[in-house]
């Protein structure tokens, strides 16, 4: 029997307080609860969070866990976020998301699919913040951020992903990524961990790309037929058609760790107003055998990989102004990104599809925001 997921407020209470006892006025879990509740209400900066904490009265601040009459000021939030152990904070939130995923039945929707993609905190980078680029892992089905890792200026996403995979549950999961992360070492780690991969192949893997493109140019010679699937979308003033073809003809050539199928995706976009068309062809590889993943299933996984942009990155930028945030001290950029991810995840899990509208509603009903993190008013 699966253990029920913890309320977020319980997870926050389990984060050790790094501060010395002397001069400490506010509990750490109360401060973190306030920050996430304020973000749910659309208060996007730590100064706005401090303002939010003083807008709703003593009953709400007591429910959050504060013991003094006044909630913390902006300077206090700045100091806490700057010195907070960002890796521990991300780890605790990631464990909470894992419990939510385990507690949410897949309803026959297939394996858990995790998408990896990077995002630069542009405003923070302009201010010279170290490690202002974050690599995120987002579950495709629920749109929850499972993990994020800062990418130091002296390293790259490949190193960050290798470290993230050490701490991520891989068994019976499919990991999707863009071409930059298509690396032998990453494929080996995923397969050795009991998982599967779906990778894009471009010029950074020239030899592999040559074999795959040659195969699909001469499909007439294949001993096993090519399997295909197609989907069409008509939205945002354009018609987009994707056709994915798969073959298992190269699975015994030792070209790539765990290789079972190679893919060719043909994408055509037609602008409704102008009639202009553009086309592209992208190749890929997967460790999923044909009996475990049909062309139709692989097409869905590859299409939904970009949900990380729509469900996470786009919302963080447009609704929560992440790219305009210029915080740069210590852990603040990554902590604020984690708070945004958590607020988005809470709303997604609650069934919200319009995050901006949900924020406005929570601002008018702050107790509803507290209920999402597991705090209810006392009767």
Secondary structure, DSSP 8 states (H G I E B T S, - for coil): -------HHHHHHTS---S-STT--S-HHHHHHHHHHHHHTT--SHHHHHHHHTTS-HHHHHHHT--SSS---HHHHHHHHHHS-HHHHHHHHHHHHHHHHHTS--TT--SEEEEEEEEE-HHHHHTT-TT-EEEEEEETTT--EEEEEEE-TTS-HHHHHHHHHHTS--TTEEEEE-GGG--HHHHHHHHHTT-EEEEEE-GGGHHHHHHHHHHHHTGGG-SS--EEEEEEEEETTEEEEEEEEEE-TTTTS--STT--EEEEEEEEEEETTT--EEEEEEEEEES--TTTS-HHHHHHHHHHTTHIIIIIIHHHHHTT-GGG----STTHHHHHHHHHHHHHHHHHHTT-S-HHHHHHHHHH-HHHHHHHTT-----
